[in-house]
């Protein structure tokens, strides 16, 4: 579990990036690098850290799923359990193809 302050700081960076996204693209097309330097540092997409969507941990992040490796394994085990109990709803049927990846 990541610290709440780190998660909140990353969320603020995402907000700043989204606020300045159009300006950054326009300045890059124009080639105005002095204008880019006047924008906040957090306006750059490289400042955003990929974090697990469950507990916010930055290590072991798999971008295709938005999970950390261990949380992905736990989630796949739950899906397998639901499949074995025939309790899979429409929402979870979309994700059953993940079991075939044999990650866990």
C-alpha positions in Angstrom: 0.0 0.0 0.0 1.4 3.3 -1.0 1.3 6.4 1.1 -1.8 8.6 0.6 0.4 11.7 0.1 2.2 10.1 -2.8 -1.1 9.0 -4.4 -2.6 12.5 -4.0 0.5 14.1 -5.4 0.4 11.9 -8.5 -3.3 12.7 -8.9 -2.5 16.5 -8.8 0.1 15.9 -11.4 -2.5 14.2 -13.6 -4.8 17.2 -13.2 -2.1 19.7 -14.1 -1.1 17.7 -17.1 -4.7 17.6 -18.3 -5.1 21.3 -17.8 -2.1 22.2 -19.9 -2.2 19.4 -22.5 -3.5 21.5 -25.3 -1.0 24.3 -24.7 1.9 21.9 -24.6 0.9 20.4 -27.9 0.5 23.8 -29.5 3.9 25.0 -28.3 5.6 21.9 -29.5 4.1 22.2 -33.0 5.2 25.9 -33.1 8.7 25.0 -31.8 8.5 27.5 -29.0 10.7 25.8 -26.4 11.0 28.9 -24.3 7.2 28.9 -23.9 7.4 25.3 -22.8 9.9 26.2 -20.1 7.5 28.8 -18.6 4.8 26.1 -18.0 4.8 24.2 -14.7 7.0 21.1 -14.5 4.0 18.9 -13.8 2.5 19.9 -17.2 4.8 17.2 -18.7 3.4 13.7 -19.1 6.7 12.2 -18.0 6.1 13.4 -14.5 3.1 11.1 -14.0 3.9 7.8 -12.3 2.1 4.6 -13.2 0.4 3.3 -10.1 -1.7 0.2 -9.2 -5.4 1.0 -9.4 -6.1 -1.0 -6.2 -3.5 0.1 -3.7 -1.4 2.7 -5.5 1.9 0.9 -5.4 4.3 1.9 -8.2 6.4 -1.2 -8.6 5.4 -4.2 -10.6 2.8 -2.2 -12.6 1.4 -3.8 -15.7 0.0 -1.1 -17.9 -2.2 -3.4 -20.0 -4.3 -4.2 -17.0 -3.6 -1.3 -14.6 -2.7 -3.6 -11.8 0.5 -4.6 -9.9 1.6 -8.2 -10.6 0.5 -9.6 -7.2 -2.9 -7.8 -7.3 -3.4 -9.1 -10.9 -2.7 -12.7 -9.7 -5.2 -12.3 -6.8 -7.8 -10.9 -9.2 -7.4 -13.7 -11.6 -7.7 -16.3 -8.8 -11.1 -14.7 -7.8 -12.2 -14.9 -11.4 -11.3 -18.5 -11.6 -13.2 -19.2 -8.4 -16.3 -17.4 -9.7 -16.0 -19.4 -13.0 -15.7 -22.7 -11.1 -18.8 -21.8 -9.0 -20.8 -20.7 -12.1 -21.4 -17.3 -10.6 -19.8 -15.3 -13.4 -22.0 -12.3 -14.4 -22.0 -10.5 -17.7 -19.5 -8.0 -16.4 -16.9 -10.6 -15.5 -17.4 -12.7 -18.6 -15.5 -10.0 -20.6 -12.4 -10.7 -18.5 -12.3 -14.5 -18.6 -9.9 -14.4 -21.4 -7.3 -13.2 -18.9 -7.2 -16.6 -17.4 -5.7 -18.0 -20.6 -2.6 -15.8 -20.1 -1.5 -18.1 -17.3 0.0 -15.3 -15.3 -0.7 -16.9 -11.9 
